[in-house]
Amino acid sequence: MVATPSDLRRDLIVIGGSAGALEALRTLFSRLPSDLPAAILVTVHI
């Protein structure tokens, strides 16, 4: 079986913030569903 582009597609959530965003990130992640079908990339400038 050959993979098609739709088979390789992945959802990605990208979030950026400063050190002041840490509490907001905690709140956000605590409210996300455990079976969220996406990868999450977070970058924080401290």
C-alpha positions in Angstrom: 0.0 0.0 0.0 1.3 3.4 -1.0 0.7 6.4 1.4 -1.2 9.2 -0.2 -0.8 12.9 0.9 -4.0 12.7 2.9 -2.7 9.7 4.8 0.4 11.8 5.8 -1.6 14.8 6.9 -1.3 15.8 10.6 -2.8 18.7 12.5 -0.4 20.9 14.4 -1.2 23.6 17.0 1.6 26.1 17.5 1.6 28.4 20.5 4.2 31.1 21.5 4.4 33.3 24.5 6.6 34.9 27.1 7.3 33.8 30.7 4.1 35.6 31.6 2.1 33.1 29.6 3.0 30.1 31.7 -0.2 30.2 33.8 -2.4 30.7 30.7 -0.7 27.7 29.1 -1.4 25.6 32.2 -5.0 26.6 32.0 -5.2 25.9 28.3 -3.6 22.5 28.5 -5.7 21.4 31.5 -8.8 22.1 29.4 -7.8 20.3 26.2 -9.3 16.9 25.6 -6.9 14.0 26.4 -7.6 12.5 22.9 -6.9 15.7 21.0 -5.9 14.5 17.5 -3.1 17.0 17.0 0.5 17.6 17.9 1.2 20.7 20.0 4.4 22.8 19.7 5.0 25.4 22.4 7.7 27.9 22.6 8.2 30.2 25.5 10.6 33.1 25.8 12.0 33.5 29.3 
